[in-house]
């Protein structure tokens, strides 16, 4: 439920609360949610600046840095990390949790670059690859950088408890599943194997995100980024599977519908978005291939759509009683999570 100042003023106009109470309540709610990421101009500026800084030292790193050599890269990374940590501490002292969390995340994202520089400096780098390949190719020797990033990220997340710190941990975990597969397979990782690894690592990450959600939903949304990358990995691996079986394609459609249901239940839009994309893809396949020349298919699809709308009407009428009865059957932690949602 989105509580705005206009809605509180409307409530005051109907004498539900006084205008003074409306103003006081709005200020109270604003103070409660000042550290919760929202789509406001201030928060957009925070994340835009943070992502540009993080991207500059990760995805957009160029070959110019190689001229500094391993020692130069290592010490410059430490210098950058020190600056990021100083900014994070300064913002935290001013109770500005969001920019403090972004700056702390910047420090964690510098970890693989620092480890790369250290390995180059010590002469233990195994091949001719460079740092910018870290985000492009699957190689077993990225594991040292990934393990270091997970360690630093875990320490920062445990000490400072900023939800945004989970983002580099989730990305690194995703990278690591691929690189471990490359190590086990001797470096020969086929496209089919990549798809399966992405699928199962996505399932693992979604399960981990759900566990985090159940354990920490009363504190902050620590599961958000794990859900994001878990769903991307799972849905990407699932959607890239090839099959000539109509049954398997229908099962794919059902899984996407299930994702939409889970997204609505947990109020996680990422499930709904990707589930909707997969469902539309399957319906598009039916329209363009299976029922290419059938005039009846659009009619049947329209009827199904109207039937779903009618089901929504029935659900709205009985939602409260159905929800209350069904939640009584659930374990206490899960029931508390759903009630909080």
N, C-alpha and C positions, 0 to 999 in steps of 0.2 A: 504494500500500500504506500503510495507516494503522498506524503503530507507536505503541502505547500502553504505559504503564508496566505494565499488567496482562499484556500479551503478553510483555514482557521478563521479568517475574517468572515466568510460566509456562515460558518457555525455561530459566530458572535452575532451576526445580523439576525439569525433565527433564535437568538436568546438561549442557545445551548450552553455557551460560555460567554463571559464578558469580554470586551475588547482588550482590557488590560491582561486578562488571563490568556487570550489568544497571542498577544505579543510576548508575554513571559514564556508561554509554552513553545513558541517558535524559536526564541533565543535558547531555551533549554535543549530542544532537539538539535539545533544547529551546533551547539557545543558538544553534544553527544556524538555527532557524526562528522566532526571536523577532521578526524584522522581516518575516515573511511573513504576509499577512492570513489569519486563521483564524477559525472560528466559536467564539470564546471570549467570555466576558462582558466582558473588558477591551477587546477589539477592537470588539465591538458598541457599547460606550460611546463609543469613539473616533469611529467612523464615524457613529453617531447624532448626536453633538454636532456633528461637522463638517458633516454634511448639513443639519442644522437651521440652522446659521450661514450656510452657502452658500445654502440656500433662502430665508432671510430677505432676502438681498441680491439675489436673482434672481427665482425663481418667485413668491415671496410679497410682492414689493415692492408697496406700495399708493400711492395718489395723494397721501398726506400728505407724501411727500418732495418733491413738486413745489413746495410752498410755500417751500422753501429757495432756489429759483431755480437757474440753471445753475452759478453760481460756488459756491453752497453745496453742491450735490450733488458737484461736482468735488473740493472741498477735504475734504469729509467722507469721500468715497471714498478719498482719499489718506491720511487719518487712519486709517481702518479698515485700509487696506492696510499701513500702517506697523505697526499693532498686530499684524496677522496675521504679518507678516514677522518681527517681534520674537519672537513665540511660536515660529515655525518655527525660528529660529536658536537659541533657548534649548533647544528639544527636541533639535535636531540635536547641540548640544554635549553633551547627556546620552546620546547614542546611542539616542534614541527615534525611529526612522525613520518609523514610521507616523503618530504625531501631527504630526511635523515635515512630512511630506508632505501631510497634510490641511490644515494651516495655510498651506502654500505654495500649495495649490490654491485656498484661499479668496482669496488675494491675486490670483491669475489671474482668478478669477470676478468680481472687482470691476472688471476692466478695461472691459467694455462700459458699466457705469454711469458710470465716470469719463469715458469718451469722450463719452457722451451729455450729461453735465453740461457738459463743455468746449464741445461744439457749441452747446448752449443758451446758454451764457455768451457765446460769440463771435457769436451771432445767425445761425448758418448752418444751424440745424435746418430742414429743408425743409417740414414740415407740422405738423398739430395732434396727431399721435400722441405718446404718452408712453412712458416706459421700460418699463412693465409689459407693453406690447403687443409688446415684443421677443420674448417667448417664446410669443406667441399668433398673430401674423399674419406673413405673408410680404410684405416690402417691400424695395425695392432699396436704400434709404438705411441699412439696418442694416449694409451691407457695411463701412462705416468702423469700426463697433464690432467686427465679426467679424475683420477684418484685424488690428486692434490686439490683439484677444484671442489670435489665432494667433501674432502676433509675440512678445507677452509670454510666452505659454505655451511657445513653442519655446525662448526664452532660459532660462526657469526649468527646463524639462525637460532642456536640455543641461547647465546648470550644476549642478543638484541631483540629477537622475536619480531622482526619486521616481516610481514607476509610476502613482500616483493622479493625477499632473499630466496624464496623457494623457486623463483623463476630459473636462475642459472643452475640450481641443483636438478630441477626437472629436465632441462635441456641436456645437461651433462649425462644424466642417467640414460636418456634416450640415445645419445651418441655412444655411450659405453656399451650398450647392448649390441650395437652393430660392430664395434671394434673387437669385442670379446669373441663374437662369431667369426670375424676375420682371423683372429689368432688361433681359434680352435680348428678352423678349416684350412689352416696353413696359408692364409692370404687369398685363397681362391674362393671368394664369396659370389655366388651366382645371383642373378636377379630374382629367381624363384626363392632362394634362401633368404634374401633380403626382405621379401614380402612377408614370409612366414615369421621372421624375427620381429618385424615391425608389428605384425598382428598380435603376437603373444606378449611382446614387451608392452604393447598398449593395454592389453588385459591386465598385466601385472601393475602398471602404473595407475590404471583406473581403480583397481582393488586397493592399492596403497592410498590413493586420494580419498576413497570412501572411508577407509580406516581413520585417516587424519581428520576427515570431516566429522566423524562420530566422536572422536576424542577431543577436538578443539573448537567445535562450533560456537561454544559459549565465550571464547576469547577473541578470535579473529579468524578471517577466512584464509587459513594456511593451505587449504586444499585446491584453491583456484587454479594455480599454474600447473599443478600435477594433473588435474582434470583436463586442462587445455591440451597439454602435450600427450597425455595418455589417449584421449579421444582422437587426436590427429594421427598418432601412430597406429592405433587400432583400426580406425576407419580407412586410413590410407592403405594399410596392408590388406584389409578386407576387400576394398573396392578394386584393388589391382589384381585380385585373383581372377584367373581365367577358367571359364567352365562352359561347356556346350549343353549342359543339362538345364532344362527349364525348371526343374525342381530346385536345383541349387540357386538359381536366380531368384526364385520366389522366396527361398529361405533368406537370401540376402535382403530382399524387400521387407520381410518380417523382422529381421534384426534391426533394420533402420527404423521401423515403426516402434520397436521396443525401445530404441535409443530415444525417440521422441517422448515416449511415456516416462522413461527414467529422468529425462531432462525436466519434464513438467513436475514430476514428483519431488525431485531434489532442488528444483528451481536453478538448474544449471543450463544456461542457454546454449553452451557449446554442444551438448548432446542433441538438442532440438535442431540446431542449424545443420549439423552434419547428417543427422537422421533425415531431415527434410530434403537435403541434397541427394542422398542415396535413394530415397523414395521417389523423388521426381525423376531421377535417372532411370529407375526401373520402369516407371510409367511411360517415360519417353521411349524406352526400348520396346515396350508392348505396342505403342502407337506406330512406331516406325518400322518394326520388323514383324512381330507376331500378328498384329491386326492391321497391317498396312492398308489394305483395301476394304476394310470392313466399316460400313456406315453405322453399325450397331455399337462399336466400341466407345465413341464419344458419348453416346446416349447412356450406355451402362456406367461409364465413368462419372457422368453428371449425376446419375441416380445415387451412386455410391457417395459422392460428395455431399449431396443433400441429406442422405441418410446419416452421415457423420455429424452434420449440423444438428439434425434432430436428436441424435444421441447426446450431443452437447447440451441441448435444452433439457433433456431428461436428467442428465448428470447435475446440472445446476439446481434443479428442483430438489434432488435427493442427496446432494454432495455432503451436507453436514452429517446426516445420519449414517451414510455409508462410510464416511471417513472415521467417525467416532467408533463404529463397530469394528472396522478392519484394523484400526490401530491398537485395539485391545489385544489382538492376536500377536503383536510384534514384541520383540525384546525391548526392555526399557531404554537402552542407549539409542536404538534406532527410532523408537517412538519419540524420545526427547528431541532427536535431530529433526524429524519431520514436523513436530510441533513448533520448533524454533523457526523452521522455514516458513 
